Amino acid sequence: MQLEWLIFPAWALLALGVLGTLYLATAAWAVRRVTRRRPAPLRVSIPVTILKPLHGTDFELEANLRSFCAQDYAPYQVVFGVADPNDSAVPVVRRLIADLPERDLALTVGGPAAPNRKVANLTNMLPQAKYPLLVIADSDMRVRPDYLATVAAEFADLQIGMVTCLYRGVSAGGLWSRLACLHVNNGFLPQAAVGEVLGAGDGAFGATMALHRATLEAAGGFESLAYELADDHALGVAVRGLGRQVALSPVLVDNLIFEPSFMALFRHELRWARTVRLVVPWGYAGTLVTHPAALAALALCLGVPAVWGWPVLGLALVIRGVTVRLNDRALGLSPSPLWLIPPRDLLSFVVFIGSFFTRSVAWRDRRFRIGRGGRLTLDGDSTA
């Protein structure tokens, strides 16, 4: 027998499903608008040091790193860093240094102990940086030759304290990598684009974070990020705390994604979701409306009349398929297979729900507990 009290949350879920279809259309418009922005002209060539923290060999790591060594810009330096001298990325970097003697490349090894190993790596790399403008970029990113010039040009505006970039997912091949790319290109990126277009964007994305060394020091340096899981977000907050702006560059970089298994994909996305939930809890809760098909399906299960529930579910599925196509076109990507969208959306909804059940995450080869604001503590350690 239908429980009558369930009909009220059922109608609420259906209303959120309708709102979610409107969000999808708005997000597709925002992606198109953000990707059509023109870069600012480069007025002054500011000397730049690119910091590339490494851990292991990502998919096509050498090609990724070479793209940063082939910039139409001068002068610039690239500093690579690893924590362990036996890291598998070391031979790749040494080969690059040998192959490109005309480039200013350096490798650092080691670093202080810190829960966030990327930040520990950056702390060790910083003394090798020669130039005042720092660009921090993840190892799984690949860029065009005009990337550095486009990012540096934003600093002509003296109100800007940091420049960051959006990124599109490019699959290394295989089902799990393709599902991960669908999330990046049709989940994360549209949300960031909506925030930017509406003037509510406050993201600082690890794909690229560029700032003057003096700004980094005024914001507390890398040492202040040692216990932050979302170090990019924390650095952006610190820069804005100085009264400076965080600007989104028009350049779009490629995130080369390789997920070897379903569990690797699931753990990665669950860690990401839990981090966002704990860092920006109200904003994360609002992303419930980005799952309109799941909301409509739940409303039907809870007793919404079929004459209302099925049309909303059908509309959500159609709008989702259309907007995925529009987003792929705006990002210059091949069309995503439509049959992948329902399992992708189901996985996204499961991750959303699962993110509320624990504060523990697996990162690299260690397990952490995430405290308030995204602070890291090793599981079982109460001293941090």
N, C-alpha and C positions, 0 to 999 in steps of 0.2 A: 504493500500500500504506500502511496506517495506521502512522504512527510511534508505537511503543509508549510512548516516553517522554512523548508529549503527553497521555497519558491522565491522568497525575497532575495537571498544571495544569488539565486539563478538569474533573476532579472538584472541584478547589478552586474553580473559577469557578462550578460549579453550586451548591456549598455557599454561596458568597457570594450567589448569586441567591436562594436560599431565605432567607438572612438579610436580603436586601434587601426581600423581600415583607413580612417582619415589621417592618422599618423603616418602610415605607410606611404600614402600619396604625398604628404608634406615632405617626408624624408627623401623621396625620389627627386622632388623639385629642389630640395636643398643640396643634394649630391651634385645635380647638374649645375647648379649655380656656383658651388664651391670649386668644382673642377674647371670652370670656364674663366676663372680669374686670371688676369694677366700679371706677369712678374714685374716688379719695380725695376727701373733702369739702374745699373750698377754705376754709382757716381764716384766712389772711392774704393779701391781694392785694399781691404783691411787684411793684414797678415793673419793667417788662420792656422791653428793646430787642430787636426782631427784626432780624437781619442777613440780607439776601437778596442773595448774590453772583449776578450775572447775566452771561451771555455769549450774545448772539444771542437770537432769538425762538423759544422752545420752542412746541410745540403749545398753543394757547389760553393763551398766556403771560399776557395781561391778566386773564382769569378766574382763573387760578392766583394771581396777585398780589393781586387784589381779595379773595380769600378770606382772606388774611392781614390785610387792612385792615378786615375786618368782624367783629372778634372781640368777644364779650360779656365784656369785661375792661377794667379801667382801674387805673392809667394804663399805656399802652404806646406805644411808638414803633416805626416801621419805617424802617430805613435800607437803601436799595438801593444797589448798587455795581457799576460797570462799569470795566474797565481802559482802554477806548478811547472817546473822546468821540463817535466815529462808530458805535458799536455800535448795532445795530438795536433793542436793548431800550430805548434812551434815550427815543425818542418815546412808547413805551408808559408808561414811568414818569412822564414829564412830564405826560401826559394824566391819569394817576391823581392826581397831586399837585394838578392844576387841578380835577379833578372832586370831590375829597374834601378841601376846605379845613379841615373840622372835625377831620381826622385829623392826627396828628403824623408826617409823612412827610418823608424827606430822600433826596437822591441824591448820591453821591460818584463822582468820575471820576478814574481814574489809579491809581497804586499802584507799589510797588517791584518791581524785576525779581526773579523767582523761578521755578524750574522748575514748581512747582505754582501755576498762575495763580489758582485759586480762593483759595488761602491768601494770595497777594499782594493779591488784591482785599479779603479780609477784614482784612488788616493795615491797608489804607488806610481802611477803613470804621470801624474800631474807635474812633478819636478822636471820631467823631460820635455815639457811643452815649451817651445821657444816664443810663441806668438800670443798676443793679447786676446784674440777672439778664439774661443774654444767651441768646437763642434763635437758633440758626443753622439755616436751612432751605434746601433746594435749590429752584431755580426751577421745576422740573417737578412740584412737589407742590401739592396742593389740600386744604384743611382745612375742617372744620365750625366754626361760631361758638364752640363750647365748647372748641376745641382748646387755646387758650392757658391757660385756666383749669384744664383737666385736667392739662396739663404742669406748671404752676406749683405745683399742689397737692402734688405729690410731694416738694417741698422742705420740707414740714413735718417730715420725717424728717431730722434734722441729720447723719446718717451718709451721706446721699446727696450725692455730688459732681457727678454728671451724670445727666440724664434723656434717654433716647432713645426713638424710636418705630419700630415696624414699619410697613411700608407695603404696600398691595396695588396690583397693576398694573391700570390701566384703559386699554383700547386706544383709540387715536385712529382706528382703522379700518384695514383692510387686513390681508393675510395675515401680513406680517412683524411688525407690531405685536401681533397676536394671539398669535403664537408667543412673542414676548418676554414678554407678560403671563403666558402659561402657565409660563414659567420662573420669573418672580417669585412667582407665587401658588402654584405647586406644586413648586418647587425651592428657591429661596432662603428664602422665608417659613417653610415647614415645618421646614427645618433650624434656623433661628433659634428657632422655637417649641419644638423638641425640646430645644435647649440651655437655653432658659429654664426649661422645666418640670423638667428633670433637674438644675437648679442649676449647669450647666456653661456657661451663656451668658455671654459676655464681649463681646458686640457693642456697638459704638457706631455707629449708622447715620446717614448724612448726611441722611436725610429730616428728622430733627430731632435736634439736639444742644443741650441746654440746660444752662447752668452759670453760676455766679456769676463775675463778672469777676475777683474775687480768686482764685478757683480756677484760672481760665485763666492768670493771671499766675504763680501758684505752680507750675503745670505747665509753664512755659516760654514761654507766649504763643504767638501765631500764628507768630512768627518761627521757632520750633523745628520747625514743620511744613513749612517751605518746600521741603524735598527729599523729602517723603513723598507717594507716590502715594495710599496709603490713609490720608489725613489724619484721617478719622473714627476709624479703628481706632487710629492712633497717639495721638490725643488721649484716647481711652478708656483706653489703657494708661497714659498719663501721669497721668490722674486717679486710677486705681487705685493707681499708685505713690505717691500721697500718702496712701494708707490710706483713701480714700473709695470709696463704692460707685457703680456705674453701674446705674441703675434703668431698667427697661423700662416706659414709660407704657402704660396700657390703651387710650389713644386710637390709632386706626388711621388713617393718612393715605392719600390717594390719590396714586399716581404716574401721571401722565398720560404714556403712552408712545407715541411715534411713531417707527417705524423705516421709512425710505423704501425700503430695498432689502435683499436677502439679505446682501450684503457689509457693509452698515452694521450689521446685526444681528450678524453673525458676528464682526466686528472688535470691537464693543462687548462681547460676551460673552467673547471670548478675552482681551481686556484685563482684564476683571473676574476671570476664572478665574486668569490668570497672577499677578495681584496677590494674590489669596487664597492661591495656592500658595506664593508667596515670603514672605508675612507669617506664615501659620500652616501650615507644610508638612505636619506630621503630621496635623493636623485635616483638611486638604484631601485628603490621601491616603486618609483614612478615608471620604470621600464616594464612593469607588468603589462601596460597597454601595447607594448610592441609584440605581443603574442595573441593577436586577434582570433586566429583560427582555433587555438587551444582554448581560449576563453569561451568562444561560441560552442565548442564541443562540450565543455564542462557544463555550460548553461543547459544544453539539451539533456545531459545526463542527470541534472538536478531537477528537471521537470518543466523547463520552459516549453510552451506549446510548439509543436513541430512547425506550425504555419509561420512562426516568427524565427525559431532557432535555425532551421535549415537554410532559409534565404541569407541570414547573416553569415553562417558558416560558408556557404557557397560564395558569397561576395568577398569574404576575407581571403579565401583560397585564390579567387580570380585576381583580386588586387595584388596579392602577394606575388603571384606569377608575373603579372605585368610589371610591377615595380622592380623585381629582380632583373628582368630584361632591360629596363630603363637604366638601372644602376650599372649593369655590365657594360652597356653602351657608353655611358658617361665616363666610366673608368677605362675604356679602351680594351675591354676584355672579351674573350669569346663567350658566347651565350652559355649560361649554366644549364645543365640538363634539368628540365622541369620535374622529372621524377625524383630528383634529389631534394626538392624543397620540403615535402612533408616530413621525411625522416630528419632533415636538418632542423625544422621548426619543433618537432617533438623533442629532439635532443636539447635544443635551446631552452625549452620550457622545463625539462627535467633538471637541467643545470641551474636554472633560476630557482626552482623550488629547493633543490639540494643545497644551495648556497646558504640557506637559513639554518641548517642543522648542526653546523660545527664551526669552530674557529681554527681548526687545524688544517694545514696544507702540506703537500709534499713538493719540495723545490730542490732541483738537482738531486743529490743523494741524501738529503736530510729532511726531517719533518719539523715544521715550525707550528707554533700557536700564534695566531694573530690577535694582538690586543687592540685597544681602542685607537682609532686613527690609523690603523695599519701597521702598528709597531710589531716587530718580530721578536719572538722568544723561542728558543729551542724547546721542544716538547719535554716536559719534566724539569725545566730550568726556570726558577722563579727569580733569578738574580738580575735579569736584563730589564 
